[in-house]
Amino acid sequence: MKEFEKKGSPSREGFSKFLPASMSDSGTRRRLTEYEIQVQDLQAYVRSLEAETVHLRKKLEDSPKEFMVLENKLREANRQLVQAFNQNEKLVNALYEAREQISSLKEEVDKLCAPPSTYGVYLSVNEDATVNILSQGRKVKVNLHPSIKA
């Protein structure tokens, strides 16, 4: 392409000087004009291909750099993933231990909240839905659980 441009592309007038006198009719000139248009189109196409080649070569030169950058990002992401996984395991273990401690503390609280295990002897029912019992040698007035009929 560059060599062709250095020599110079002949203009329309330039082509006609190469034609023999017998070929200077209008049909030949029309075909010559068509060929010149095709040559110009092909030259433009070659220029666009050269520009694309330059662009692709630049892209090819940059791809190893981009690959290294992406590879480093991948390594960093994998490192963060492993770190997050390890921390997640620690948190799961801590939650499991906390759950065990909470359940054991709940059992203790339930035991401490339970009423004392004292026994009494039923004596009588009062008008206000309470009962009199004898417990540890003393007469005590207590509420009766609703599920127990007096």
C-alpha positions in Angstrom: 0.0 0.0 0.0 2.7 2.5 1.0 4.8 1.6 -2.1 1.7 2.2 -4.3 1.2 5.6 -2.7 4.9 6.5 -3.1 4.7 5.8 -6.8 1.5 7.9 -6.8 -1.9 6.7 -7.9 -2.6 7.8 -11.5 -5.5 10.1 -11.8 -8.2 9.7 -14.5 -6.3 11.8 -16.9 -3.2 9.7 -16.2 -4.9 6.5 -17.2 -6.2 7.9 -20.5 -2.7 8.6 -21.7 -2.0 4.9 -21.5 -5.0 4.0 -23.7 -4.5 3.5 -27.4 -6.4 5.8 -29.6 -8.7 3.0 -30.7 -9.9 2.4 -27.1 -10.9 5.9 -26.3 -14.6 5.3 -26.9 -17.2 6.0 -24.2 -17.7 2.4 -23.2 -14.0 2.0 -22.4 -14.0 5.2 -20.5 -17.0 4.1 -18.5 -15.3 0.8 -17.6 -12.1 2.7 -16.8 -14.1 5.0 -14.4 -15.7 1.9 -12.8 -12.2 0.3 -12.3 -10.9 3.5 -10.8 -13.8 3.6 -8.3 -13.1 0.0 -7.5 -9.4 0.7 -7.0 -10.2 3.6 -4.7 -12.6 1.5 -2.7 -10.0 -1.3 -2.4 -7.4 1.3 -1.3 -9.8 2.6 1.4 -10.4 -1.0 2.5 -6.7 -1.7 2.7 -6.2 1.4 4.8 -8.9 0.3 7.2 -7.4 -3.1 7.4 -4.0 -1.6 8.2 -5.5 0.5 10.9 -7.2 -2.5 12.4 -3.9 -4.4 12.2 -2.2 -1.7 14.2 -5.0 -1.7 16.7 -4.9 -5.5 17.1 -1.1 -5.5 17.4 -1.4 -2.9 20.2 -4.0 -5.0 21.9 -1.8 -8.1 21.5 1.1 -6.2 23.2 -1.2 -5.2 26.1 -2.8 -8.6 26.7 0.1 -10.1 28.7 0.0 -7.1 31.0 -3.7 -7.3 31.4 -3.4 -11.1 31.9 -0.9 -10.5 34.7 -3.1 -7.9 36.3 -6.1 -10.2 36.2 -4.0 -13.1 37.5 -3.0 -11.0 40.5 -6.6 -10.0 41.1 -7.6 -13.7 41.0 -4.8 -14.6 43.5 -5.9 -11.8 45.8 -9.6 -12.8 45.5 -8.6 -16.5 46.3 -6.6 -15.3 49.3 -9.6 -13.3 50.6 -11.9 -16.2 50.0 -9.7 -18.6 52.1 -9.4 -15.9 54.8 -13.2 -15.5 54.8 -13.8 -19.2 54.9 -11.5 -19.6 57.9 -13.2 -16.8 59.7 -16.6 -18.2 58.9 -15.5 -21.6 60.4 -14.4 -19.8 63.6 -17.7 -17.9 63.8 -19.7 -21.2 63.3 -17.7 -22.8 66.1 -18.3 -19.8 68.4 -22.0 -19.8 67.6 -22.2 -23.5 68.3 -20.5 -23.1 71.7 -22.7 -20.1 72.5 -25.8 -22.2 71.7 -24.6 -24.9 74.0 -23.9 -22.5 76.8 -27.3 -20.8 76.3 -29.1 -24.1 76.5 -27.3 -25.2 79.6 -28.0 -21.8 81.2 -31.6 -22.1 80.3 -31.8 -25.4 82.0 -30.2 -23.9 85.1 -32.7 -21.0 85.1 -35.6 -23.4 84.7 -34.4 -25.4 87.7 -33.9 -22.2 89.8 -37.4 -20.9 88.8 -39.1 -24.1 89.8 -41.1 -23.8 93.0 -39.7 -25.6 96.0 -40.7 -29.2 96.4 -42.7 -28.9 99.7 -45.6 -31.2 100.4 -48.7 -30.4 102.2 -51.9 -32.1 103.4 -55.2 -30.7 101.9 -57.5 -29.4 104.6 -60.3 -27.3 103.1 -61.5 -25.1 100.2 -62.1 -21.3 100.7 -64.7 -19.1 99.0 -62.0 -17.1 97.0 -60.8 -20.3 95.1 -57.9 -20.9 97.5 -57.3 -24.0 99.6 -55.9 -24.5 103.1 -53.1 -27.0 103.5 -50.9 -28.2 106.3 -47.2 -28.0 105.5 -44.3 -28.5 107.9 -46.7 -28.3 110.8 -48.2 -24.9 109.8 -51.5 -24.1 108.2 -51.0 -22.3 104.9 -53.5 -20.7 102.5 -52.4 -21.2 98.8 -53.8 -20.7 95.3 -55.1 -23.7 93.5 -53.9 -24.4 90.0 -56.9 -24.0 87.6 -56.5 -27.5 86.2 -57.1 -29.0 89.7 -60.7 -29.2 90.9 -61.4 -28.6 94.5 
